[in-house]
Amino acid sequence: MKKLINSIVFLILFLPSVAFAGACPMLASEVEDKISKLDKTKHETLISVALMLHEKGVEAHDSGNHAMSEELLNGALRLLDI
């Protein structure tokens, strides 16, 4: 019984972090896709800010801070919704 409880607790604590970790790369690739479709000369400043947010978001993902990574990458996506 104790093993079952420990297993359930482990899954409850472990699975949400796996779900967050999976969202970050999808958001990062979405940012990259939107940047590639923009006119670089017309939106140079916007692209540089979005790239900075993208870079910081990827760094946060790599360090394990998936909530911060999602916030940064979603911020970049909001900037690129023009």
C-alpha positions as CSV (number, residue, x, y, z in Angstrom):
1,M,0.0,0.0,0.0
2,K,2.8,2.4,0.8
3,K,4.4,1.7,-2.6
4,L,1.2,2.6,-4.3
5,I,0.8,5.8,-2.4
6,N,4.4,6.8,-3.1
7,S,4.0,5.9,-6.8
8,I,0.8,8.1,-7.0
9,V,2.5,11.0,-5.3
10,F,5.5,10.7,-7.6
11,L,3.3,10.8,-10.7
12,I,1.3,13.8,-9.5
13,L,4.5,15.7,-8.9
14,F,6.4,14.5,-11.9
15,L,3.9,14.6,-14.8
16,P,3.1,18.4,-14.7
17,S,6.8,19.2,-15.2
18,V,6.9,16.9,-18.2
19,A,3.8,18.6,-19.7
20,F,5.4,22.1,-19.2
21,A,8.7,20.9,-20.7
22,G,6.9,19.7,-23.8
23,A,5.2,23.0,-24.5
24,C,8.4,25.1,-24.5
25,P,9.9,23.7,-27.7
26,M,6.6,24.1,-29.6
27,L,6.3,27.7,-28.5
28,A,10.0,28.4,-29.5
29,S,9.5,26.9,-32.9
30,E,6.3,29.0,-33.4
31,V,8.2,32.1,-32.5
32,E,10.9,31.2,-35.0
33,D,8.3,30.5,-37.7
34,K,6.6,33.9,-37.2
35,I,9.9,35.7,-37.3
36,S,10.9,34.0,-40.6
37,K,7.6,35.3,-42.2
38,L,8.2,39.0,-41.2
39,D,9.8,41.6,-43.4
40,K,13.2,42.1,-41.7
41,T,13.6,45.7,-42.8
42,K,10.2,46.8,-41.8
43,H,10.1,45.2,-38.4
44,E,13.7,45.1,-37.4
45,T,13.2,46.4,-33.8
46,L,10.2,44.1,-33.2
47,I,12.2,41.1,-34.4
48,S,15.2,41.9,-32.2
49,V,13.0,42.1,-29.1
50,A,11.2,38.9,-30.0
51,L,14.5,37.2,-30.6
52,M,15.8,38.3,-27.2
53,L,12.6,37.0,-25.5
54,H,13.0,33.8,-27.5
55,E,16.6,33.4,-26.4
56,K,15.7,34.0,-22.7
57,G,12.8,31.6,-23.0
58,V,15.0,28.8,-24.4
59,E,17.5,29.5,-21.6
60,A,14.8,29.2,-19.0
61,H,13.6,26.0,-20.5
62,D,17.1,24.6,-20.5
63,S,17.6,25.5,-16.8
64,G,14.3,23.8,-15.9
65,N,12.2,26.9,-15.3
66,H,9.4,25.9,-17.7
67,A,6.8,28.4,-16.3
68,M,9.1,31.3,-17.0
69,S,10.0,29.9,-20.4
70,E,6.4,29.8,-21.4
71,E,5.8,33.4,-20.2
72,L,8.8,34.6,-22.2
73,L,7.9,32.7,-25.4
74,N,4.2,33.7,-25.2
75,G,5.4,37.3,-24.8
76,A,7.4,37.0,-28.0
77,L,4.4,35.5,-29.8
78,R,2.2,38.4,-28.6
79,L,4.7,40.9,-30.0
80,L,4.8,39.1,-33.3
81,D,1.0,39.2,-33.7
82,I,0.9,42.2,-36.0
